[in-house]
Amino acid sequence: MNASPIRRCALITGGASGIGAALATRLAADGCRIVVADINADQARVVVAELPGTGHLALAMDVSSPESVEQAFENAEIEAGPVGILVNAAGVMLTERDGTPLRFWESGLARWETNMAINARGCLLTAAAYVRKRLIQPVAHGRIVLFSSVAAQTGGSKATFADYAASKAAVLGFMRAAARECAALGITVNAVSPGQIDTPMLRKNIPAGTPVDAGVIPLARFGEPADVAATIAFIVSADADFITGATFDVNGGQRMQ
Ligand SMILES: NC(=O)c1ccc[n+]([C@@H]2O[C@H](COP(=O)([O-])OP(=O)(O)OC[C@H]3O[C@@H](n4cnc5c(N)ncnc54)[C@H](O)[C@@H]3O)[C@@H](O)[C@H]2O)c1
């Protein structure tokens, strides 16, 4: 008789909203124990309460803060056991100040620093915390999934995306280097690069009801959070054991704008 399979634990940053919340639902349905780690801990608890299955956990984590990331990982592993899957979905898209869209020569350093701190530094801090834990207690099929964006490839859909695009391009360089460094540890490191996905982040820039231009997105619709979640469900599965350092475009065919 086969022993029952070990239940994998997935820590999802930014899991309180949008793509991260859809992924929490998907991986919970696939049998994982989920830790939703988000700067918005109240909303993380709401998401966790609605997940299928039991044993899930909501935690406060600011991915830009070393102390917050370390503490959250500590708590996650005490309460939910070793994290096998890290998905760093937390992100911000700052393109304006007080409602005014700003080009890079008008925006100053604050917007750059915030985009970089959350979108890029957050990858370093969460991945490092994860790997340090796995060096002490290895897991089978170790996985890190990071979030880039089509904006890293195209420059973004409006002329105000420089800082965001730069932060998401930084994710790709980090991901490729981290994939090399983690290979000997049995941990794969990959990125998803979503196009325009229908979440609160998208709706800040593109109001509901805006028609989709098939010249920009050949599949002629905005993506659903579940589209990205399904791609990540594959990346974290054993079927993807031989894939590392890769970027998965989930963008309806979008290339140039
Ligand atoms: N929606 C899109 O069209 C799109 C396109 C390309 C890339 N992305 C990327 O996908 C990821 C998920 O975005 P989304 O569309 O679901 O956005 P969202 O705004 O719905 O969710 C982002 C989540 O990140 C959390 N968060 C923000 N700052 C944080 C911090 N410092 N620490 C921890 N959590 C923090 C928020 O509280 C929120 O729950 C982001 O990295 C985003 O840049 C989104």
The ligand as an SDF file (V2000), in Angstrom:
LIG
                    3D

 44 48  0  0  0  0  0  0  0  0999 V2000
   -3.1450   42.7260  -13.1120 N   0  0  0  0  0  0  0  0  0  0  0  0
   -2.3100   42.8680  -14.1280 C   0  0  0  0  0  0  0  0  0  0  0  0
   -2.7090   43.2540  -15.2270 O   0  0  0  0  0  0  0  0  0  0  0  0
   -0.8330   42.5440  -13.9510 C   0  0  0  0  0  0  0  0  0  0  0  0
   -0.0250   42.5580  -15.0950 C   0  0  0  0  0  0  0  0  0  0  0  0
    1.3250   42.2360  -14.9740 C   0  0  0  0  0  0  0  0  0  0  0  0
    1.8590   41.9040  -13.7350 C   0  0  0  0  0  0  0  0  0  0  0  0
    1.0480   41.9190  -12.6460 N   0  0  0  0  0  0  0  0  0  0  0  0
    1.6650   41.5640  -11.3590 C   0  0  0  0  0  0  0  0  0  0  0  0
    0.9050   40.5220  -10.7730 O   0  0  0  0  0  0  0  0  0  0  0  0
    1.0440   40.5890   -9.3460 C   0  0  0  0  0  0  0  0  0  0  0  0
   -0.3290   40.5300   -8.7080 C   0  0  0  0  0  0  0  0  0  0  0  0
   -1.0280   41.7160   -9.1200 O   0  0  0  0  0  0  0  0  0  0  0  0
   -2.6270   41.8710   -9.0770 P   0  0  0  0  0  0  0  0  0  0  0  0
   -3.0350   42.3750  -10.3930 O   0  0  0  0  0  0  0  0  0  0  0  0
   -3.2240   40.6450   -8.5120 O   0  0  0  0  0  0  0  0  0  0  0  0
   -2.7190   43.1100   -8.0640 O   0  0  0  0  0  0  0  0  0  0  0  0
   -3.6170   43.4000   -6.7880 P   0  0  0  0  0  0  0  0  0  0  0  0
   -3.4180   44.8440   -6.5110 O   0  0  0  0  0  0  0  0  0  0  0  0
   -4.9870   42.8640   -6.9670 O   0  0  0  0  0  0  0  0  0  0  0  0
   -2.8950   42.5300   -5.6460 O   0  0  0  0  0  0  0  0  0  0  0  0
   -1.6210   42.8640   -5.1580 C   0  0  0  0  0  0  0  0  0  0  0  0
   -1.5110   42.3780   -3.7270 C   0  0  0  0  0  0  0  0  0  0  0  0
   -0.1970   42.6930   -3.2550 O   0  0  0  0  0  0  0  0  0  0  0  0
   -0.3100   43.1780   -1.9210 C   0  0  0  0  0  0  0  0  0  0  0  0
    0.8340   44.0030   -1.5790 N   0  0  0  0  0  0  0  0  0  0  0  0
    1.1370   45.2420   -2.0380 C   0  0  0  0  0  0  0  0  0  0  0  0
    2.2590   45.6820   -1.4640 N   0  0  0  0  0  0  0  0  0  0  0  0
    2.6880   44.7000   -0.6380 C   0  0  0  0  0  0  0  0  0  0  0  0
    3.8110   44.5580    0.2290 C   0  0  0  0  0  0  0  0  0  0  0  0
    4.7060   45.5480    0.3740 N   0  0  0  0  0  0  0  0  0  0  0  0
    3.9400   43.4110    0.9040 N   0  0  0  0  0  0  0  0  0  0  0  0
    3.0180   42.4170    0.7890 C   0  0  0  0  0  0  0  0  0  0  0  0
    1.9350   42.5030    0.0060 N   0  0  0  0  0  0  0  0  0  0  0  0
    1.7880   43.6330   -0.7010 C   0  0  0  0  0  0  0  0  0  0  0  0
   -1.6190   43.9530   -1.9170 C   0  0  0  0  0  0  0  0  0  0  0  0
   -2.1110   44.1670   -0.5950 O   0  0  0  0  0  0  0  0  0  0  0  0
   -2.5160   43.0490   -2.7600 C   0  0  0  0  0  0  0  0  0  0  0  0
   -3.1580   42.0850   -1.9590 O   0  0  0  0  0  0  0  0  0  0  0  0
    1.8150   41.8730   -9.0640 C   0  0  0  0  0  0  0  0  0  0  0  0
    3.1810   41.5700   -8.8480 O   0  0  0  0  0  0  0  0  0  0  0  0
    1.6610   42.6720  -10.3400 C   0  0  0  0  0  0  0  0  0  0  0  0
    2.6850   43.6010  -10.5390 O   0  0  0  0  0  0  0  0  0  0  0  0
   -0.2690   42.2220  -12.7110 C   0  0  0  0  0  0  0  0  0  0  0  0
  1  2  1  0
  2  3  2  0
  2  4  1  0
  4  5  1  0
  4 44  2  0
  5  6  2  0
  6  7  1  0
  7  8  2  0
  8  9  1  0
  8 44  1  0
  9 10  1  0
  9 42  1  0
 10 11  1  0
 11 12  1  0
 11 40  1  0
 12 13  1  0
 13 14  1  0
 14 15  2  0
 14 16  1  0
 14 17  1  0
 17 18  1  0
 18 19  2  0
 18 20  1  0
 18 21  1  0
 21 22  1  0
 22 23  1  0
 23 24  1  0
 23 38  1  0
 24 25  1  0
 25 26  1  0
 25 36  1  0
 26 27  1  0
 26 35  1  0
 27 28  2  0
 28 29  1  0
 29 30  1  0
 29 35  2  0
 30 31  1  0
 30 32  2  0
 32 33  1  0
 33 34  2  0
 34 35  1  0
 36 37  1  0
 36 38  1  0
 38 39  1  0
 40 41  1  0
 40 42  1  0
 42 43  1  0
M  CHG  2   8   1  16  -1
M  END
$$$$
